[in-house]
């Protein structure tokens, strides 16, 4: 069985998801909540954009299987 992976953090789509440039109807509700929470924290200066990006990436890395459906639509290939 192939290892389940997520796209590298260097991909532009990560930043676009966090900045709201990518308007995606997430199937994974937890992922949607995390992105929304991160956006709110960035706006309120509770966290830097870079730290929020790292946190989001680490969460997705940990639960890579759960985010596959959304990521295949957002990132297409990696």
Buried (B, 14 or more C-beta within 10 A) or exposed (E): EEEEEBBEBEBEBBBBBBEEEBEBEBEBEEBBEBBEBBBEBBEEEEBEBEEBBBBBBEBBEEBBEBBBEBBEEBBEEE
